Amino acid sequence: MTSLSRYLTISATVFGVVAIAHIARAIAQWPLQIGPIAVPVELSWPAAIVAAALSVWGFLQLRESRR
């Protein structure tokens, strides 16, 4: 496994886990407070979409790099 494929695997997996965490937060309605700012639960949906897209992109790049 090359360093590029290792990087792509780790990055895509981390983005996938982040997407799952955002989806879980949105479904369970978990509150999130960053300092004095309350982050609305509704922001988890677009964040999940972006993280999932980055994960899919990473895995597609990994598949392309193996060709």
C-alpha positions as CSV (number, residue, x, y, z in Angstrom):
1,M,0.0,0.0,0.0
2,T,1.5,3.3,-1.0
3,S,1.4,6.4,1.1
4,L,-1.2,8.0,-1.2
5,S,-3.6,5.1,-0.9
6,R,-3.0,5.0,2.9
7,Y,-3.8,8.7,3.1
8,L,-6.9,8.3,0.9
9,T,-8.2,5.4,3.0
10,I,-7.7,7.2,6.3
11,S,-9.2,10.5,5.0
12,A,-12.2,8.9,3.4
13,T,-12.9,6.7,6.5
14,V,-12.6,9.7,8.8
15,F,-15.0,11.7,6.7
16,G,-17.4,8.8,6.7
17,V,-17.4,8.6,10.5
18,V,-18.0,12.3,10.7
19,A,-20.9,12.0,8.3
20,I,-22.4,9.2,10.5
21,A,-21.9,11.3,13.6
22,H,-23.7,14.3,12.1
23,I,-26.6,12.0,11.0
24,A,-26.8,10.5,14.5
25,R,-26.8,14.0,16.0
26,A,-29.6,15.2,13.7
27,I,-31.8,12.2,14.3
28,A,-31.2,12.1,18.1
29,Q,-31.5,15.9,18.4
30,W,-28.3,16.1,20.5
31,P,-27.4,19.6,21.6
32,L,-24.0,21.1,20.8
33,Q,-22.5,24.0,22.5
34,I,-19.2,25.6,21.3
35,G,-18.3,28.1,24.0
36,P,-21.2,30.5,24.3
37,I,-22.6,29.5,20.9
38,A,-25.4,26.9,20.6
39,V,-25.1,25.1,17.2
40,P,-28.5,24.4,15.7
41,V,-29.2,20.7,15.0
42,E,-30.4,21.7,11.5
43,L,-26.7,22.4,10.6
44,S,-25.9,18.7,11.0
45,W,-27.8,17.8,7.7
46,P,-25.7,19.9,5.4
47,A,-22.5,19.0,7.3
48,A,-23.4,15.3,6.9
49,I,-23.9,15.8,3.2
50,V,-20.5,17.5,2.8
51,A,-18.7,14.9,4.9
52,A,-20.3,12.0,3.0
53,A,-19.5,13.6,-0.3
54,L,-15.8,14.0,0.7
55,S,-15.8,10.4,1.9
56,V,-17.2,9.1,-1.4
57,W,-14.8,11.3,-3.3
58,G,-11.9,9.9,-1.3
59,F,-12.9,6.3,-2.0
60,L,-13.3,7.1,-5.7
61,Q,-9.8,8.6,-5.8
62,L,-8.5,5.5,-4.0
63,R,-10.1,3.3,-6.6
64,E,-8.6,5.5,-9.4
65,S,-5.1,5.4,-7.9
66,R,-5.1,1.6,-7.9
67,R,-5.7,1.4,-11.6
